[in-house]
């Protein structure tokens, strides 16, 4: 009987939280494989993010910070956690929600309803900017013209610039995004596969765009996607979980699946890939692009025309593939053709935006 009692005690002890040793373990952390209770999970999850913010000096007291809000798990948890940490640790920040409406019926219109609820739940002001207002096109219209193969190129370029324009309207000091450790590991891998040295050299930076209009930071740089999902689930946060209807064929998706396979074999693989990316050294003989400003819209660009202007010119001329796969702006012949083209809106009459950077 004594052996049976001891066995039961050991079995019960094995289910106790390995941190507080008092409550029953509710989950196994994907990041460390520790068995912990919910309360300890909340504590370590929030504390790790706080330490990342402090160690990297992401924010300064009195700053206005825009939080990129899509209504998904990452941005919803970002808004919730930063609101909590801002109060708990007296960061002294003014927080705002910033959303981009790409114009995707049945996806973005539904997710924006979630963001509007978050605005009320967290008491954070919300600003929404749309592709239609900024560029004259919705993603639904673009997909009708270009198809599903290269639509993510348009959306990625336009969204990045739309976020900067929205942040400028809010007059914020920084833009915080919900990019997590999985996202960054995927980006490292993608840039290696594409041979994109310029992006590879900066994709692991926790703060980017310091030479641009508005710096961006990633408080979730070392936070696993699975843990963000667990946090949102246990906290019962209100978020939108449907994937974009236009992204099933995205190249990034294949890198994502590869990362997930690696994580199943070795959970630490995600952090190891990020560490590898941080330690890459670019040869001094490698010619890097020099940052300037777009002649058309004034946005930061390493070419005469920014990528958004090149893509827009193709759309407005009925040549949507004009800027696909190209790293340089339009050449002189293209510009001459643009002036000769009748019946279509040129980039001069339909600029990317109306803001000065």
N, C-alpha and C positions, 0 to 999 in steps of 0.2 A: 504493500500500500504506500509505503514511504517513497519508493522509487517512482510509482505512478504519480504521486503528488509533485515530486521534484520535476518529473518530465513535463507535467502540465505547467509548472511554474516557468520552466525554461522556454516552453512553447509560447506562453503568454508574454514572457520577457522579450522574445524575439520580435513580437509585434509592437513593442513600445517604440515611441519616437527616439531616434538615436541622439537627439539634441537635448530635449528636456527630460527624457526617461520617465515621463509621468503619463502622458496621454498616448492613446493608441495611434500608431502610424496610419496615415490616410493615403499616402502616396509614396512612390519612389521617384526621387528627383532624376529626371533624364540627364542632367548635367553631371551629377556626382554619384548617382545610384544610391544615395542615402535614403533610408526609410524614415519619413518624418510626418508629424501631425500637421494639420492645416494651419494652426496658429504659428508654428515654427516656420512653415513654408512661407506664409505671408511676410514674416519678419525677415528671413534671410533674403527673400526675393527683393523686397523693398530696400533693405540695407545694402545689397550689392549694387543696386542702381544708384543709391545715394553716394556710395563710395566712388563709383565711376564719375559721377557729376563733380564731386569734390576734388578727386585726384587730377582730373583733367581740366578743372576750372572752367566748366562749360558755361556757367552763368555768373553774372555779377548783380549785386543788389540794385534794384530800381530798373532793371532791364525789362523791355517789352518783348515777350516771346510768343511767336505764332506756333501752334502745334498743327502739323499737317494731319487733317482728320478726314478719313475716307469712310468711317463707319465700321471698318473691319476690326478684328481682334487687336492688332498691334496699336493702331492709333487710339482705340478706345481705352486700352490699358494704359497707354502713354498719358492720355488726358487725366485718367483717374489717379495714377501713381504720382504724376508731377503735381497735381493739385494737392494730394495728401502730403507729399514731401515739402512742398512750398509752405504749407501751414506748419508742419511739424518742426522743420529745421529753419524756419524764418528766412527763406531764400530772398524774400522781398521782390518777387517777380509779378508782373502783370501778364497773365496768360490769356491767349485768344485761340479760338478754333478757326482753322483756315481750310476750306474744302474746295475742290475743283470739280465742276460738273462737266464731264466729258461729252455728255449727250448720248448716253447709252440706255435706250429704253429697256425696262425690265431688269436693270442692274443698278446703274448709278442713281436713278430716280428713287429706287427703294432704299438704297444705302444712305442717301442724303436725309431721308426721313429719320433714320437712326441717329445721324449726326445732330439733327434738330432736337431730338429727345435728349441727347447728351448735353446740348447747350443748356437745357433746363435743369437736368440732373446735377451737373457740376457747376452751374452758375457761371459759365464762361461765354463771353460774346462770340458770335459766329459770323464769319465772312465767307460768302460763296462767290467764286469767279467761274465763268463758263467759257468753254471753247468757242461757243457761238458768238458771244460778245467780243472776245479777244481776237478771234481768227476768222469769223464768218462761216465756220464749218462745225458740225457736230461729228462725233465719231461714227454715228450711224450713217451719215452722209458720206464720210470718207471711206468706210468699209464698202458701201455700195459701189464706189468708184474703183477702189484699189483691190478689194477682195480681202480674204482672211490671211493671206500669206505674209504681207509686210505691214499690216495695220499697227502692230505694236511699236514699230519705228516711229510712226507719226505720233502716237499717243504718248510715248516716253519723252520725246523731244518737246511736244506741246505742254505736257503736264509740268515738266521741270520749269519751263519759262512762266507758265501760269501761276505756279506757286510763288515764284519770285515777284511777279507783278501783284499778286494778292498781298504778299508780305509788305510790299512797298506802299500799297494803299492803307494798310494798317499801321504803317510807320513803326514797324518793329525793329529790334536790334538783331534778333536771330530767329532762325526757323528751325524748330526741332521736329525730326521725323521719327517714325516708328520702325525704322530699319533694324532688324534683329541680327543675331549672330549667324543664323542660317542664311539670311539675305546677303550678308557680307562675304561669307564663305563661297556662296554661289557666284558672286560678282568676281572674286579673285579667280575662281576657276574659269569663268566665262572670258575674262580678259586674257588669261593664258591661252585659252583655245582660239581666241580671235587674234592673238598677237598684238593686243592693244597696249603698248608700253606706257603711253601717256596716262591712261586711266588706271593701269595696274599700279603705277607709282603712287596714286593718291586714293585708291578705292578703300583702303583700310583706315584712312585718317578719320578720327572721331569728329573732327571739325574740318569742313571743306568750304570752299568759296570765299575765303577771307579776302581774296583779291577781287571778288565780284561785288555785286550790288548788296547782297545780304548773306552773311555766313550761315551755314547749316551745321547742325550737330546731331549726333546719334546716341542718346542716352542708353539705348538698348544694344549697344555694340557687342557686349558679351552675354546677352540674355538669349537663352534658347527659345525657339518658337514653341516647342512643346510646353515649356513652363509658362509662357505667356497665355497659351490656351488653357492650361490648368488653373492659372490665377483668375482668368476671366470666368471660367466655369464655376469655381468654388465661391468666388465673390458675387456670382450671378449678375455680371455686368451685361448691359444691353448693347449687343454688337451684331453686325450683319455678316453672315458666314458664307454667302454664295460667291463663287469665283467669277471673274469677268467672263462673259459669254464669248468674247472675241480672242481669248488668250490660250486656247487648248493647244495650238500649234507653235507657241512661242519657243524660241531656242532655249531660253532660260529654264523652261520646264524640264528639259532633259538634264541640265546641270543639277536642278533641284532633286530629281529622282536619284541621281548618282550620289549626291550628298546624303540623302536619306538612307541609302543602302550602306554607305560608310558608317553612318551614325549607329545603325543597328549592330554592326560588327564592333565598332569602337566609339562609344559616345563622345569621347574627347576629340574625335576627328575634326569636328567643326571648329573648336578653339585652335587646334593645331594648324589648320589651313589658314585661319586669320593670322596666327603668329608667323607663319611662313610668308604671308603677304606683307606683313609689317617689316620683315627682315630682308625683303628683296632690295638689291642695290642696282640701280640703273647705270649702265656703262656711261662714262663721261663723254664718250664719242657719239652717243645716241643723240640725235637732234630732236629736241622737244618742241612742240608748237608754242608760239608766243601768243599770249592773250592780248586781245585788243577789243574793239567794239564794232558791232555790225553797222555798216554804212546806212542801212535802211531803217532799223528800229532802235539802234543804240544799245542793244543787248550785248553782253559779253560774248566774244567770239574770237577764234584764232584765224578766221578767214574774213574776207571783205563782207560776205553775207553770212549771218548765222544759219544754223541748220534749219531752224523753224522757217526763216524767210525763203530758203531754197525749197523746202517742202511745200510751203504755201504757194509759191510761184508755180510749181508743177500742178498743184490742184486747180489753181485759178486759170491756168492755160489749158486744162484738160489733159495734162501730161503728168499724172500722179507719180510715175516712176522716175521722174526727173532727178530727184534727190536721193533715191534709194541706193545705198551702198557707196555713196560718194562722200569724200571727206573734205572736198574743197567747194567753195562757192561757185556760182555760175561764172563761166568764162566770158570773154568779151563778145563772142558770137552769140551766146545765149542772151546776153543783155541787149544786143542789137535786135534779136528776134523778138524780145519782149516788147520793145518800143514799137515794132512793126505790127504786132498782133492786135487785131481788132475784134471787138465783141467779147473780150474777156477782161476781167479786172486784173490789172498789174499790181505788183507789190507796192507801187507808189500810191495807188488809190486805196489799197487794203493792207495797211501795215500790220505787223504782228500785234502791236499794242499802241497805246497812246501815252505811255509813261516814259519819263526821262530817267535814266539810270546814272 
